[in-house]
């Protein structure tokens, strides 16, 4: 329910009016309007106040599809201001749904008494004590009568009531709930022009924090940003401008509704659009201005340090907060957290923005100061009220089975440094210091740092900082968990062959690349490995620095014509930094040195071509076999080196050469063979002389 000009019931331009909003599930409900109570003029008589007109359903506006908005216009004629003065309601009924009513309050701007807190409703709980309804009075006036719900007037029985404050010892719902009128002693105003103040007291059926009458056994959830717990359902009724189960979601200054689905203007960014509007929700919430505004007319902006509906929420941060959302631009005050710094610290944290961790159990920790009332956490010493103990423990990352540096930082309190001793242990229930060494102790006014090394550690190992008192009893402990480096390894790159002889193989590999390969840098070396067969042990070569111009390694003293596997391991810094061997490459040494024998060259009388034949030594043994034969020739009587003539496959031992390939001259022939590499030249064959007529004369070889 939204009321325009709620503090201008006597205004003609514009007329006061109010709107009844229904969201999509209830848009088809039947809506009615009525005057809740008859009100009085200063003559103290109950006017025959007419009812409001029937609600009129609007056809357009900044409303979401499927919703419904009804308008009730409170126009008036001369000297009938009481027509728009008082408390009015919207009621909605629908089959299968609960009948609901929302009420507002309108007053004239020239009243002689008005709510001192600027709010036309006040919500309290059954059983509350010391409740007061306070009215401010214009100059030199006092309250002559207090009325409640058209009942007979109540004489002020105290000086305080006459001055505008009505007090209740213990509030009860049916005895005290209702609309209160404070009528002053001024009686000369014309009839029909009411000048007295109105305030509606809403009394929840349960005591504070509970819901579900009559037993009221339910515990209300926390409602933030000014939300109110519904004493019937236990759910939060969120103030205008906020939504959500706990009213934690701020919607800005131009939105309202259960899901902030309605806007005050078409321009969604106009945060001043809701100024001058009074928003009333279901009981027990009552009426408020939209977020960011306050006052009976809802047209005063929140002052610095306040925000929310009717500016009732305080900013709890060291900077300014947004008056519409409450979001702080600084750190929350001690004991509070959240965007608007309204949520109390929980989960064992305290201090500004709840960033500090308590040293004791949550319920024993002061959320503002962090002071403990016992029940220290295991890392803190009970004898020193949790002010001494292990503040922090860290361990350096280590290679598998390597060495980790562990730092135990202890908090010192008064004489604790002389009564407490710190050890590093591999076990929590007893002292186990194998492979652990204290390297250094650094002391200052408030802390001591104990620096240890622990060798042969693996990922997941726990190392405990144990604090012993003078009786050698463990009084505090805190542990760290070791994290391992991932040792570097080549993902898919094998070494490549540079050269091979009968007794050696030289390999080369690329640099380890963190983007292509696996593991953590930095790399400090490479270790080449080789072995003769899978069944034999790997042999490690000399480590190669990553700064070398070429990354190569030569394995010598190898067996001829034998296959070897080669692999390279990458080494990162630190103890045990060598990673696993990378993908292997299978390479073979060369065969024994052999050359073709008995090279013979002669002429084929039928074809007039030169036939060249040779023999393979009987003792040749090479796993790979012979790949090719290369045939060379040399022109005798010249200094020319033998020239390549042709190639033959490795499974033949003769070849025919056309004399036209040679020309005229005296020739000698040589043959080489190729296994892993080309062999030396064979002995020369017999000399052949080729004339222009193609006559071939064979000479005995020299």
Secondary structure, 3 states (H helix, E strand, C coil): CEEECCCCCCCCCCCCEEEEEECHHHCCCEEEEEEEECCECCCCCECCCCCCCCCEECCCCCCCCCCEEEEEECCCCCCCHHHCCEEEEEEEECCCCCCEEEECCECCCCCCEEECCCCCEEEEECCCEEEEEEEEECCCCCEEEEEECCCCCECCCCHHHHCCEEEEEECCHHHHCEEEEEEECCCCCCCCCCCCEEEEEEEECCCCCEECCCCCCEECCCCCCCCEECCCCCCEECCCCEECCCCCEECCCCEECCCCCEECCCCCCCCCCCCCEEEEECCCCEEEECECEECCCCCEECCCCEECECCCEECCECCCECCCCCCECCCECECEECCCCCEECCCCEECECCCEECCECHHHECCCCCCECCCECCCECHHHCCCCEEEEEEECCECCCEEEEEEEEEECCCCHHHHCEEEEECCCCCCCCCCEEEEEEEECCCEEEEEEEEEEECCCCEEEEEEECCCCCEEEEEEEECCECCCCECCCCCCEEEEECCCCEEEECCCCCCCCCECCCCEEEEEEEEECCCCCCCEECCCECCCCCCCEEEECCCCCCCEEEEEEEEEECCCCCEEEECCCEEEECCCCCCCCEEEEEEEECCCCEEEEEEECCCCCCCCCCCCEEEEEEEECCCCCCCEEEEEEECCCCEEEECHHHCCCEEEEEEEEEECCCECCCCCCCCCEEECCCCCEEECCCC
